Amino acid sequence: MDARHVGFWVFALIAGILLGLLVRAIVLAEVEHRPLLALGSYDRLEQELDRLRAEVGALRTEKDALLRQLLTGELSAEQIRQELEAAKHAAGLTPVSGPGVEVVLGDSSRPGGALVERGLVHDYDLLFLINELRAAGAEAISIGSGRMEERLTALSYLRCTGPTVLVNNTRLSAPFTIKALGDSDTLVQALKMPGGVVEQLQAYGLDITVAKAGRLEIPAYSLPLSSRFAEDGQRTAAPASPPVEENPGGQDAVTVEVARP
Amino acid sequence: MRERILAGRLLEPATVAVALVLFSGGVVLGLFAPTDIIPHPLVLLPLALIFVDTGLSAFIAAREKRSFKGLAHFAYLTAFATILYAIGVLSGIRPELVVLLPLVVRETLVLSRLY
């Protein structure tokens, strides 16, 4: 072996190692961090560019639409519509659905003797139950009987009329089915807590069952809205005028005044 | 490493064969090296260029029948690349460009001496 060739061979070995390491390093490197632009990363960059171009186009279109709505006043009308929908939802004027509990409250099936009247469901029993459900976070409540079902709102009332209970001017008789939308666990716990509503109503001899429901449907408030005396706070501060005349469209008409900038 | 490489000896088939075997073995070693010891491509690329430059310069020197100090040449280019890297870091310009571009230009000039 010629000693002068050793240097050349060492050089060849190190050059080979370097080349191998270089290839390995490039293969191991993330596509985004590769020092060389690979075909795959080029395609990926082109796809990203197309996506960004499409996003820019969509955002421009959206901006134009919003600008057009703003200039023509449609945006304000849309906002009013959304607020009106939210108000109707809060007032119980739209049907709703969701998880909750279903409570069936019926008259006592046991002979009551001298306390037979206490074995019947009264309006205060229902109010007691409804108050507890609202305190537990129920977002919508209805009372039904047979095929009838009435949504409870701020205008609702419950009143005993003989053997029946009047709800929203609809006569309902026992057993009553009370639906409440909300967190099922919370509602059930609130009703069944020691000394709570269920325990007290059972102590009176009433039949009550509470069941969780994955999806309940509650109808909208059925009666027409009417307001003869109550007025909006801003309008009340204005010079007095006959309230009935301010509502020329009839009792069901709702006047919305919007302060425009 | 102060050996003189002669053009006539370099082209001997046996010498070239041994060099090819060693080169291939080196490639295999590099390809299957543990990931923990693989340097960053920013180090590997200039190092590979410096090795190519050293090899080409040695070949040209042997062809022109003049002496060539391979180790000194390698050390000189390594120091040159390190200074370029420092300039890149201090100036804020991408070090890859500052280091690799002069080396690539240098290789182009060296290759042009082959014809």
Interface residues (C-beta under 8 A of the other chain):
Chain A: D2 A3 R4 H5 V6 G7 F8 W9 F11 A12 L13 I14 A15 G16 I17 L18 L19 G20 L21 L22 V23 R24 A25 I26 L28 A29 R34 P35
Chain B: M1 E3 R4 I5 L6 R9 L10 T15 V18 A19 L20 L22 F23 S24 G25 G26 V27 V28 L29 G30 L31 F32 A33 T35 I38 P39 H40 P41 L42 L44 L45 L47 A48 F51 V52 T54 G55 A58 G70 E96
